[in-house]
Amino acid sequence: MEKAIKKYFPIFVLPTLVAFTIGFIAPFLLGIYLSFCKFTTVTDAKFMGFKNYTKILEDSTFFHATWYTALFTIVTVLLINVIAFAVALLLTKGIKGTNIFMPNLIGGIVLGYIWQLLLNGILAIVGKTLTYSSVYGFWGLVILMCWQQIGYMMIIYVSGIQNIPGELIEAAKIDGASPSQILKSVTIPMVMPSITICTFLTLTNGFKLFDQNLALTNGAPSKMSEMLALNIYNTFYGRTGYEGVGQAKAVVFFIIVGLIALIQNKMTTSKEVQQ
């Protein structure tokens, strides 16, 4: 059997590898090269060195979008994971719930416009809109993100909780552990793999948020609610001659998200209990 697998392995892997190279690796490498060029299309790229990256340092909107996105990500990572874990605990205790996963099936643009109507309708009571202040836009995005992601993360937590060996819980109860002690010393350590996955997903989803931001506020007022992905998009497509700068921002964005994700993954996996 192993000989057959080794023999036919290239046949099955090669098509996927070719598609991955064409669809991801080649565009990624081309994007890095274009971040050092001035261009309007890939055929007229002119190498400019680090000028595009120096222009990023002069762009105040990029730094505002960076801290705005970082703050948004911190808030949503905490809220989504805490609420999803709490709902998962309740469901595994026998409390019934339905359609919790449903919001995750709706596209981001559609969700953005739906919540724009809902939240603007509520804010109209006090004569405000989501675009009145970046604070309103921020919490509007937080509410939207939580509503969309909690159900998905809850399913991962439910799976992790259900995989906890029953004898561990019984042993803790026999030793006189209270429910809070069982949660702290047994449940949470045993679901650390699920926490690692959910933290990684919510972290990267928070930084990469684009379509919901575009639909809900589109960066208004005056780009004060503009997140990183939307800032890169507006730089690349909305500012003539700044295509290279937009591409350079995308490379910096990739490095930031990649480093943070690696650090988070290292920190949470180190706390996982070996079963």
C-alpha positions in Angstrom: 0.0 0.0 0.0 2.8 2.4 0.9 4.6 1.6 -2.4 1.4 2.4 -4.3 1.0 5.7 -2.5 4.6 6.7 -3.2 4.3 5.7 -6.8 1.1 7.7 -7.5 1.7 10.6 -5.0 3.1 13.0 -7.7 0.2 12.3 -10.0 -2.3 13.5 -7.4 -0.2 16.3 -5.9 1.1 17.9 -9.1 -2.2 19.4 -10.3 -2.8 21.0 -6.9 0.8 22.2 -6.7 0.5 23.8 -10.2 -2.8 25.5 -9.3 -1.4 26.7 -6.0 1.7 28.1 -7.7 -0.3 29.9 -10.4 -3.0 31.1 -8.1 -1.0 32.1 -5.0 2.8 31.8 -5.2 3.4 33.6 -8.5 1.0 36.5 -7.8 2.5 36.8 -4.3 6.1 37.1 -5.6 4.9 39.4 -8.4 3.2 41.6 -5.8 6.4 41.9 -3.7 8.3 43.0 -6.9 5.6 45.5 -7.8 5.8 47.0 -4.3 9.2 48.4 -5.4 7.9 49.8 -8.7 5.9 52.6 -10.1 3.2 51.2 -12.4 -0.3 51.4 -13.7 -0.3 47.8 -15.1 2.1 44.9 -14.6 3.5 45.5 -18.1 4.8 49.0 -17.5 6.4 48.6 -14.0 9.4 50.7 -13.4 11.7 49.9 -10.5 11.8 52.7 -7.9 13.6 51.1 -5.0 12.2 51.8 -1.5 10.3 55.0 -2.5 6.9 53.4 -2.2 7.8 52.3 1.4 9.0 55.8 2.3 5.7 57.2 1.1 3.9 54.9 3.5 5.7 56.7 6.4 4.3 60.0 5.1 0.7 58.7 5.0 -1.1 59.5 8.2 -4.2 57.6 7.1 -2.2 54.3 7.0 -1.1 54.7 10.6 -4.6 55.7 11.7 -6.0 52.6 9.9 -3.4 50.5 11.6 -4.2 51.4 15.2 -7.9 51.5 14.4 -7.7 47.9 13.0 -5.5 46.8 15.9 -8.0 48.1 18.5 -10.9 46.6 16.6 -9.2 43.2 16.5 -8.4 43.2 20.2 -12.0 44.0 21.1 -13.5 41.4 18.7 -11.1 38.6 19.6 -12.0 39.0 23.2 -15.7 39.4 22.8 -16.2 36.7 20.1 -14.1 34.1 22.0 -15.6 34.7 25.4 -19.2 34.8 24.2 -18.7 31.8 21.9 -17.1 29.8 24.7 -19.9 30.7 27.1 -22.6 29.7 24.5 -20.7 26.4 23.9 -20.7 25.6 27.6 -24.5 26.3 27.8 -25.2 24.1 24.8 -23.1 21.2 26.1 -25.0 21.5 29.4 -28.3 20.7 27.6 -29.6 24.2 26.9 -31.2 24.2 23.5 -30.3 26.8 20.8 -31.1 27.1 17.1 -29.8 29.1 14.1 -26.7 30.4 16.0 -24.5 29.4 13.0 -26.7 31.0 10.4 -25.1 34.5 10.4 -21.8 33.0 9.2 -23.4 31.9 6.0 -24.3 35.4 4.9 -21.9 37.4 2.8 -20.0 40.3 4.3 -21.3 42.9 1.9 -24.9 41.8 2.5 -24.4 41.8 6.3 -22.9 45.3 6.1 -25.9 46.8 4.4 -28.3 44.9 6.6 -26.6 46.2 9.8 -26.3 49.6 8.3 -30.0 49.9 8.0 -30.6 48.4 11.5 -28.1 50.5 13.3 -28.9 53.8 11.5 -32.5 53.2 12.3 -31.6 52.9 16.0 -29.3 55.9 16.0 -31.9 58.0 14.2 -33.7 58.1 17.5 -30.9 60.4 18.8 -30.4 62.1 15.5 -27.1 60.3 14.6 -25.8 57.9 12.0 -23.0 55.4 11.9 -20.9 57.9 9.9 -21.4 60.7 12.4 -18.3 59.6 14.3 -15.7 56.9 14.0 -16.8 55.7 17.4 -20.2 54.8 16.1 -18.7 53.1 13.1 -16.2 51.2 15.3 -18.9 49.7 17.6 -21.1 49.1 14.6 -18.4 47.0 13.1 -17.8 45.2 16.4 -21.5 44.3 16.7 -21.6 43.1 13.1 -18.4 41.0 13.4 -19.5 39.4 16.7 -22.9 38.5 15.3 -21.3 36.9 12.2 -18.5 35.0 13.9 -19.8 33.8 17.3 -21.8 30.9 15.9 -18.8 29.6 13.9 -16.4 29.8 16.8 -19.1 28.3 19.1 -19.1 25.1 17.0 -15.4 24.7 17.4 -15.6 25.2 21.1 -18.5 22.7 21.4 -16.3 20.1 19.6 -13.5 20.8 22.0 -15.6 20.5 25.1 -17.3 17.3 24.0 -13.8 15.8 23.5 -12.9 16.2 27.2 -12.7 12.8 28.8 -15.6 12.3 31.1 -13.5 10.6 33.8 -11.5 13.9 34.2 -14.7 15.8 35.1 -15.8 12.9 37.4 -12.4 12.8 39.1 -12.5 16.5 39.7 -16.0 16.3 41.2 -15.0 13.4 43.5 -12.0 15.5 44.7 -14.5 18.2 45.7 -13.8 20.7 42.9 -16.4 23.4 42.4 -17.9 24.2 38.9 -15.6 27.3 38.7 -12.6 25.2 39.6 -13.5 22.5 37.1 -13.8 25.2 34.4 -10.5 26.8 35.3 -8.4 23.7 35.9 -10.0 21.1 33.7 -12.2 22.5 30.9 -10.1 25.5 29.7 -6.8 23.6 29.7 -8.4 20.7 27.8 -9.9 23.0 25.1 -6.7 25.0 24.5 -6.4 23.5 20.9 -9.9 24.9 20.2 -8.9 28.2 21.8 -5.8 28.3 19.6 -7.8 27.8 16.4 -10.6 30.3 17.3 -8.1 32.9 18.5 -6.1 32.5 15.2 -9.3 32.8 13.1 -10.7 35.8 14.9 -7.3 37.5 15.0 -6.7 37.1 11.2 -10.4 37.8 10.4 -10.3 41.1 12.4 -7.2 42.3 10.6 -8.4 41.3 7.1 -11.9 42.8 7.5 -12.8 44.5 4.3 -16.3 44.0 2.8 -18.1 44.7 6.0 -16.1 47.9 6.5 -16.8 48.9 2.9 -20.6 48.3 3.2 -21.2 49.6 6.7 -19.2 52.9 6.8 -16.9 53.0 3.8 -14.4 54.7 6.0 -16.6 57.7 6.8 -16.4 60.2 8.3 -13.2 61.4 6.5 -11.6 57.9 6.6 -11.7 57.9 10.4 -13.4 54.5 10.4 -11.2 53.1 7.6 -9.5 49.8 8.4 -6.2 48.5 6.9 -7.7 46.4 4.1 -10.0 49.2 3.0 -7.1 51.7 3.2 -4.9 49.6 0.9 -7.8 49.2 -1.5 -8.5 53.0 -1.6 -4.8 53.7 -2.0 -4.4 51.3 -4.9 -7.6 52.1 -6.8 -8.5 55.5 -5.5 -5.3 57.5 -5.9 -3.8 57.9 -9.3 -0.1 57.0 -9.4 -0.2 55.4 -6.0 -0.6 51.8 -7.2 3.0 50.9 -6.1 2.3 52.5 -2.7 -0.9 50.5 -2.3 1.1 47.3 -3.2 3.8 48.2 -0.7 1.1 48.7 2.0 -0.2 45.2 1.1 3.2 43.7 1.7 3.6 45.5 5.1 0.1 44.4 5.9 1.0 40.8 5.2 4.1 41.0 7.4 2.2 42.5 10.3 -0.6 39.9 10.2 1.8 37.1 9.6 4.0 38.0 12.6 1.1 38.6 15.0 -0.5 35.3 13.9 2.7 33.4 14.4 3.3 34.9 17.9 -0.3 34.1 18.9 -0.1 30.6 17.6 3.2 30.0 19.5 1.8 31.4 22.8 -1.5 29.4 22.7 0.0 26.1 21.5 2.5 26.2 24.3 -0.4 26.1 26.8 -2.0 23.1 25.2 -2.3 19.9 27.4 -0.9 16.8 25.8 -3.5 14.0 25.9 
